[in-house]
Amino acid sequence: MGRNIAALFAGLIFGLGLTISEMVNPAKVVAFLDLFGNWDPSLAFVMGGALIVTAIGYRLAWTRQKPVFAERFQVPGNRQIDTRLALGAVLFGIGWGLVGLCPGPAISALTFGAPALVFLAAMGAGMSAFEVVDRMTPRPKAA
């Protein structure tokens, strides 16, 4: 129960931060990404603040033996940059640049109406299409 309450609290703070910083406003995000046009650098401060909080958070978290609401830290073991990862990052960046939303802000932006709902529906369709293609793609056998 404590884990769920902590997750809810963290999600609410995250969503509030996205809303206050206007990361849920696609026009603001696109203006930030428009380096050679009408560039709005204000979101750089949001990102800088996030990096500072993350750096401090990780320093504090790694001083603990285990998380408060879990048995162990869950850290990805695969650190390999492969084609799938690079292609996914490129597609994410293109989508973010074209639309001005990514998943977190889009969920927070649901309170503002239909554009976020359309984005989330399209994102869900894309994720479903990926699952279908991924299941049909043969994988090399492990050695």
Secondary structure as UniProt FT lines:
FT   HELIX           2..20
FT   TURN            21..24
FT   HELIX           26..33
FT   TURN            35..36
FT   HELIX           42..61
FT   TURN            62..63
FT   TURN            68..69
FT   HELIX           83..99
FT   HELIX           103..108
FT   HELIX           109..112
FT   HELIX           114..136
//
